[in-house]
Amino acid sequence: CLPHLAVFSLFLSSGFFAYLKPPSISSPSLDLAVSVLYSVVPPALNPLIYSLRNQELK
């Protein structure tokens, strides 16, 4: 449950940051980093989370 909450909080915080950041700190590299955190990292961590869950159930 804790890994799920960690990935979910990462997903939400990067989304909040992407939409609520002030325009004065906008840069293409920062936008790219936030979009990678938002769209690539959570799905990439899902297999790791579910493998941990399967080990706990065994």
C-alpha positions, 0 to 999 in steps of 0.5 A: 500500500505504501508504494502505491501511495508514493507513486500516486503522490508523485503523480499528483504532485507533478501534475499540480506543479505542471498546472500551478507553476508561475509563468515566470519560471517556465523553461522548456527543460523544466517542462520536459522534466515535469512531463516525464515525471507525470507520464513516464515514471508512474507506469514504469514503477507499476511492475516493481510495485506489483512484484513487491505485492506478489512477494508479500502475498506468497 
